Amino acid sequence: MSTPFPAAKLGDWHAVAQGVHVLVAEPAGVNLALVVGSDRAVVVDAGSSPAQGRALRAAVGSVTDRPLAAVVATHWHHDHAFGLAGFAGVETIAHESVRPRLASAAAAEEADRLGFAATELALPTRELALAAALDLGGGRRVEVVHLGRGHTDGDLVLVVPDADLVLAGDLVESAGPPSYGADSWAHEWPATLDGLIGLMTATTRAVPGHGSPVDREFVFEQRGRVAAVSGEISRLAGLGVSAEQAESRGTWALPFDAVRPGLDTALAQVRSGPRRPTLPLA
């Protein structure tokens, strides 16, 4: 087993809207959020390990004594979902794709890399396919929605209407470029961001998975870059360019280092093509 992961490097809470607080958990630099209503509260993303999740749960008490209605994981990656085990007894919500991801060999390998056993991980207690609403009291509700695939197949977005705020997970990044991986859907990501933009007004702010809150114009600009990356991958796939040749043969709207981990998958998605519907012939 590898060197133990830093268990509880949590920053200080800071308010991004009335009753909505964010702290940064290291070493992943991930935004973890707390939305507080008059009766209940919701935590958004749980940190990178069971120990960090427990520390986050304790840190909630420094902001509010409201009971937790739920913890929502915006996707399955370790810095967002591996801390779910720190919230025993609280409903934990994730997209329906997350349970098998957290039970996979890939998650077990990641847990070992981070210094703890895969048996310490907890699966979400409630699965979400499309949308849900959480009533926190006092007129505050949180809407949880799966707009489509992008950074992963299970990205969730949370909308806090009375705060004019969305919590976007890693569909949006401001600390660096969007991050592609072998589990990303590069060619569906732009349409998913279209859905996110549709939830925003000129005054809405989006809290990304990493980095400072951004406005709709920022999301729109990033959507354009993500779409350009998809188009370039499609062009190179049509030319028969390999992943190893792609950096020099392509023109990239995002840093190639951010795209490369998901490039093999994205090229394969193009080359497999859409499945042609067939009639149920006898």
Secondary structure, 3 states (H helix, E strand, C coil): CCCCCCCCCECCCEEEECCEEEEEECCCCEEEEEEECCCCEEEECCCCCHHHHHHHHHHHCCCCCCCEEEEECCCCCHHHHHHHHHHCCCCEEEECCHHHHHCCHHHHHHHHHHCCCHHHCCCCCEEECCEEEEEEECCEEEEEECCCCCCCCCCCEEEEHHHCEEEEECCCCCCCCCCCCCCCCCCCHHHHHHHHHHCCCCCCEEEECCCCCEEHHHHHHHHHHHHHHHHHHHHHHHCCCCCCCHHHHCCCCCCHHHHHHHHHHHHHHHHHCCCCCCCCCC
